[in-house]
Amino acid sequence: MRSIWNGAISFGLVSIPIKLVNATESHSISFRQIHLADGGRIRYRKVCELDGEEVPGAEIGKGYEEADGSVIPITDEDLAQLPLTTAKTIEIMSFVPAEEIDPLQMDAAYYLAANGATAAKPYTLLREALKRSRKVAIAKYALRGRERLGMLRVVDDVIAMHGLLWPDEIRVPEGVAPDVEVTVRDAELDLADALMATLGEVEMASLHDDYRDAVEAMIAAKAGGAFEPAEVAGEPAGGQVIDLMAALEKSVRAAKASRGETGGAGTGAGAGAGAEEPETKAGAEVTPMRRGGAGRKTSAAPKAVGGKKSTAASAKKTAATAAAKSTSAASKKKTTAKSTAAKSVTTKSTSAASAKKTGAGAKKAATPRKRASA
């Protein structure tokens, strides 16, 4: 492999000459821009905005554009005068556990190859020290005109270096998480665990780019003149998930079917191993998500354990019903008695008032006859 940078690893007072080699390569298919009318290649040319002339690479320099649009020219001599101690050195600063490195910081990956026979011994020493300590080395290095942060670790029998972003280059995920309060139930987590267990693990080496294969097959077919566009299957209509539990259960069943397993979408650790489907727990559905019609999901009733328990429960229910009826009858009888007593009191009061009025009228009529006789 062709090296892209030559320098040394600075490990205290130990210097290890190394060559930097790209550890990854892109297999993406590249396309050229063409003129649709005649198929001619479209190329970009570097043109000066002031005079409109095309400028060769030898006459192109660097410049820093300020906020007001003015440009400050920066020459290679200016940059060479800056204190960049890592220009040709990967300077190890410390050793830390690998779990302290945030994967968000990971950038490009490189292999570090020993440069020459004299580098073999110190290279092997550093490699074995990293293996035994189970740590990674944090280092600074300069590449393509800027100082960078790196992490050295062992891959098989080679020291690999991952470029790291500086901590202040990682953005805070503010406003990214859902801003509504959501409650996840244990039944939903059980189904999610069952789905994860059913999907299982995958051999990373077996993964490949299906889309790239299809593009390559299309290019080969068009080059041979035998390409016929296939009908594009309609995409499934997108929509809101109505019932999360139903979606999880269906996903578990589909995952099991794809793996040749049988059985329902159970919950718990045994669900992913083809265990029988247990009863649905009460309250397992998501409250705001309901289904109407015949497909509405209902909670399962608790199972009775033995006939005695069922008979006792029935007798208890019958006794409670009889007591309720007796209470209702007593209440009705009491209400009727109160009503009758109230009517009797009203009748007596009316009779007394009538008698009193009649007596008063008779007394008033007798008084004038007595005066006339005198």
C-alpha positions in Angstrom: 0.0 0.0 0.0 1.2 3.5 -0.8 2.1 5.7 2.1 0.6 9.2 2.4 2.8 10.5 5.1 6.3 9.7 6.5 7.4 10.6 10.0 8.0 9.1 13.4 6.1 8.2 16.6 7.4 10.0 19.6 7.1 7.6 22.6 8.9 9.5 25.4 12.5 9.4 24.4 11.8 6.6 21.9 11.4 7.5 18.3 9.8 5.0 15.9 10.1 5.8 12.2 6.7 5.0 10.5 4.8 5.3 7.3 1.1 6.4 7.3 -1.2 4.3 5.1 -4.9 4.7 4.5 -6.8 1.9 6.3 -10.1 2.4 4.4 -11.1 2.9 0.8 -14.4 3.9 -0.8 -16.1 1.6 -3.2 -18.8 4.1 -4.1 -19.4 4.3 -7.9 -18.5 7.7 -9.3 -20.4 9.4 -12.1 -19.2 12.1 -14.5 -21.2 15.1 -15.5 -22.0 15.1 -19.2 -23.7 17.2 -21.8 -27.1 15.5 -22.5 -27.2 16.7 -26.0 -24.0 15.1 -27.2 -22.5 13.2 -24.2 -19.6 15.6 -23.9 -17.7 15.7 -20.6 -18.4 18.7 -18.4 -15.3 20.0 -16.6 -14.8 22.7 -14.0 -12.3 25.4 -14.6 -10.7 27.7 -12.1 -11.5 31.3 -13.2 -10.5 34.5 -11.5 -13.6 36.6 -10.7 -11.9 39.9 -11.4 -10.5 39.4 -14.9 -12.5 36.3 -15.9 -9.3 34.4 -17.0 -8.6 30.8 -16.2 -5.8 30.5 -13.7 -3.3 27.6 -13.6 -2.5 25.8 -10.4 0.9 27.4 -10.0 -0.7 30.8 -9.7 -3.3 29.8 -7.1 -2.5 30.6 -3.4 -4.3 30.7 -0.1 -6.3 33.5 1.5 -8.5 34.0 4.5 -11.8 35.8 4.0 -13.0 38.0 6.8 -16.6 38.8 7.7 -16.7 42.0 5.6 -15.6 40.1 2.5 -12.0 41.3 2.4 -9.3 38.6 1.8 -6.0 38.3 3.7 -3.3 36.5 1.6 -1.6 33.6 3.5 1.6 32.2 2.0 3.4 28.9 2.7 6.2 30.9 4.2 3.8 32.4 6.7 2.6 28.9 7.8 6.1 27.5 7.9 7.0 30.0 10.6 4.3 28.8 13.0 5.4 26.5 15.8 4.1 23.1 14.6 6.1 20.5 16.4 4.0 17.7 15.1 4.7 18.4 11.4 6.7 15.1 11.1 5.9 13.5 14.4 3.0 11.6 16.0 3.5 12.8 19.6 1.9 10.5 22.2 0.6 12.5 25.1 -1.2 9.9 27.3 -2.7 6.5 27.5 -6.4 6.1 28.5 -9.0 3.3 28.5 -10.7 2.8 25.1 -14.2 3.4 26.6 -13.3 6.9 27.4 -13.2 7.8 23.7 -16.6 9.0 22.4 -17.3 7.3 19.1 -18.6 10.7 17.9 -15.0 11.8 17.8 -13.9 9.1 15.4 -12.7 10.3 12.0 -10.5 8.7 9.3 -8.5 5.6 10.0 -4.9 4.8 9.1 -2.4 2.0 9.5 1.0 2.8 10.9 3.8 0.7 9.3 7.3 0.4 10.6 9.7 2.3 8.3 12.8 0.2 8.0 14.4 -2.7 9.9 15.6 -0.4 12.8 11.9 0.5 13.5 10.8 -3.1 14.0 11.9 -3.4 17.6 10.4 -0.2 19.1 7.3 -0.6 16.9 6.8 -4.1 18.4 7.5 -2.8 21.9 4.8 -0.1 21.6 2.3 -2.6 20.1 2.8 -5.2 22.9 2.6 -2.5 25.6 -0.8 -1.3 24.2 -2.0 -4.9 24.1 -1.0 -5.6 27.7 -2.3 -2.4 29.1 -5.6 -2.6 27.2 -5.4 1.1 26.7 -5.2 3.4 23.7 -2.7 6.2 23.1 -3.8 9.7 22.6 -1.5 11.7 20.3 -1.2 14.8 18.2 0.0 14.9 14.6 -0.1 17.2 11.6 -1.5 16.3 8.3 -2.5 18.4 5.2 -1.5 21.7 6.9 -3.3 21.4 10.2 -2.7 19.8 13.6 -5.0 16.9 14.5 -5.9 14.6 17.4 -5.4 10.9 17.0 -5.9 7.6 18.9 -3.5 4.7 18.5 -4.7 1.1 19.1 -3.8 -2.4 18.0 -5.6 -4.2 15.2 -4.3 -7.7 14.8 -0.5 -7.2 14.7 -0.6 -3.6 13.4 -0.8 -0.3 15.2 -3.8 1.6 13.8 -4.5 5.3 14.2 -7.9 6.9 14.2 -8.1 10.6 13.5 -10.2 12.3 16.2 -12.2 15.4 16.2 -11.3 18.0 18.8 -13.7 18.0 21.8 -15.0 21.5 20.8 -15.9 20.2 17.4 -18.6 17.9 18.8 -22.0 19.7 18.8 -24.3 19.4 21.8 -27.5 17.5 20.9 -29.7 20.4 22.1 -33.3 20.2 20.9 -32.8 16.8 19.2 -34.5 14.5 21.7 -38.4 14.4 21.8 -39.8 17.4 23.7 -42.9 15.5 24.9 -43.1 13.3 27.9 -43.4 9.6 27.0 -44.0 6.7 29.3 -42.6 3.3 28.1 -44.3 0.3 29.8 -42.6 -2.9 30.8 -44.6 -4.9 28.4 -43.3 -2.7 25.5 -39.7 -3.1 26.7 -40.2 -6.9 26.9 -41.4 -7.0 23.3 -38.5 -4.8 22.2 -36.1 -7.1 24.0 -37.7 -10.1 22.3 -37.3 -8.4 18.9 -33.6 -7.7 19.6 -33.1 -11.3 20.7 -34.9 -12.7 17.7 -32.8 -10.5 15.2 -29.7 -11.8 17.0 -26.2 -11.0 15.8 -24.7 -10.7 12.4 -21.3 -11.4 10.9 -20.0 -8.0 9.9 -17.9 -9.5 7.1 -21.1 -10.8 5.5 -22.6 -7.3 5.0 -22.3 -5.7 1.6 -23.8 -2.9 -0.4 -26.8 -4.3 -2.3 -27.4 -0.9 -4.1 -23.9 -0.8 -5.4 -24.3 -4.3 -6.8 -27.5 -3.3 -8.6 -25.8 -0.2 -10.1 -22.9 -2.2 -11.4 -25.3 -4.8 -12.9 -27.3 -1.9 -14.6 -24.0 -0.4 -16.0 -23.0 -3.8 -17.4 -26.4 -4.4 -18.9 -26.4 -0.9 -20.5 -22.9 -1.4 -21.9 -24.1 -4.6 -23.6 -27.2 -3.0 -24.9 -29.6 -5.4 -23.1 -30.8 -3.2 -20.3 -34.5 -3.1 -19.7 -35.8 -0.8 -16.9 -37.7 -2.9 -14.3 -41.0 -1.7 -12.9 -40.5 0.1 -9.7 -42.6 -1.3 -6.9 -44.8 1.2 -5.2 -43.5 2.3 -1.9 -45.7 1.3 1.0 -47.9 4.2 2.1 -46.3 5.8 5.1 -48.4 6.7 8.1 -48.5 7.0 11.8 -48.1 3.8 13.9 -51.5 3.3 15.4 -50.7 0.5 17.9 -47.1 0.2 19.1 -47.6 -3.2 20.8 -49.1 -4.7 17.6 -46.2 -3.3 15.5 -43.7 -4.9 17.9 -45.5 -8.2 18.0 -45.7 -8.3 14.2 -42.0 -7.4 13.9 -41.1 -10.3 16.3 -43.2 -12.8 14.2 -41.7 -11.6 11.0 -38.1 -11.8 12.4 -38.8 -15.4 13.6 -40.3 -16.3 10.2 -37.2 -15.0 8.4 -35.0 -17.1 10.6 -37.2 -20.2 10.1 -38.4 -20.2 13.7 -42.0 -20.7 14.8 -44.0 -19.4 17.7 -45.7 -16.1 18.7 -44.3 -12.8 19.8 -43.7 -13.6 23.5 -42.1 -11.3 26.0 -39.1 -11.7 28.2 -35.8 -13.5 27.6 -37.5 -16.7 26.4 -39.3 -15.0 23.6 -36.3 -14.7 21.4 -35.5 -18.4 21.8 -38.8 -19.7 20.3 -40.7 -19.9 23.6 -44.5 -20.3 23.6 -46.5 -17.1 23.5 -47.6 -16.1 27.0 -50.8 -14.3 27.8 -50.9 -10.6 27.0 -50.5 -8.6 30.2 -53.3 -6.3 31.3 -52.6 -2.7 30.3 -50.0 -3.7 27.7 -51.4 -1.3 25.1 -50.3 2.2 24.6 -53.0 4.4 26.0 -53.3 7.1 23.3 -53.2 4.5 20.5 -56.4 2.6 20.0 -57.9 0.5 17.2 -61.6 0.5 16.4 -63.8 -2.2 15.0 -63.4 -6.0 15.3 -59.7 -5.8 15.5 -59.7 -3.8 18.8 -57.4 -5.4 21.3 -58.7 -6.2 24.8 -56.9 -7.1 27.9 -57.1 -10.8 28.9 -59.2 -11.8 31.9 -57.3 -13.3 34.8 -57.4 -17.1 34.8 -59.1 -19.0 37.6 -56.9 -21.5 39.4 -59.0 -24.5 40.3 -62.8 -25.0 40.6 -63.0 -24.2 44.3 -61.7 -20.7 43.8 -64.3 -20.2 41.1 -67.2 -21.5 43.2 -66.2 -19.4 46.2 -66.0 -16.4 44.0 -69.5 -17.1 42.6 -71.0 -17.6 46.1 -69.4 -14.4 47.3 -70.8 -12.6 44.3 -74.4 -14.1 44.9 -74.3 -13.1 48.6 -73.2 -9.6 47.7 -76.1 -9.3 45.2 -78.7 -10.6 47.8 -77.4 -8.1 50.4 -77.7 -5.3 47.9 -81.3 -6.3 47.1 -82.2 -6.5 50.8 -80.7 -3.1 51.4 -82.7 -1.7 48.5 -86.0 -3.1 49.7 -85.4 -1.8 53.3 -84.6 1.6 51.9 -87.8 1.6 49.8 -90.0 0.5 52.7 -88.5 3.1 55.0 -89.1 5.8 52.3 -92.8 4.7 51.9 -93.3 4.9 55.7 -91.9 8.3 55.9 -94.2 9.5 53.0 -97.3 8.0 54.7 -96.4 9.7 58.0 -95.9 13.0 56.3 -99.3 12.7 54.6 -101.0 11.9 57.9 -99.4 14.9 59.6 -100.5 17.1 56.8 -104.1 15.9 57.0 -104.2 16.4 60.8 -102.9 19.9 60.4 -105.5 20.7 57.7 -108.4 19.4 59.9 -107.3 21.3 63.0 -107.0 24.5 61.0 -110.5 24.0 59.5 -112.0 23.4 62.9 -110.4 26.4 64.4 -111.7 28.6 61.6 -115.2 27.2 62.0 -115.3 27.9 65.8 -114.1 31.5 65.3 -116.8 32.1 62.7 -119.6 30.8 65.0 -118.4 33.0 67.9 -118.5 36.0 65.8 -122.0 35.4 64.6 -123.4 34.8 68.2 -122.2 38.2 69.5 -124.6 40.5 67.6 -127.7 38.4 68.5 -126.8 38.9 72.2 -126.7 42.7 71.9 -130.0 42.9 70.1 -131.8 41.0 72.8 -130.6 43.4 75.5 
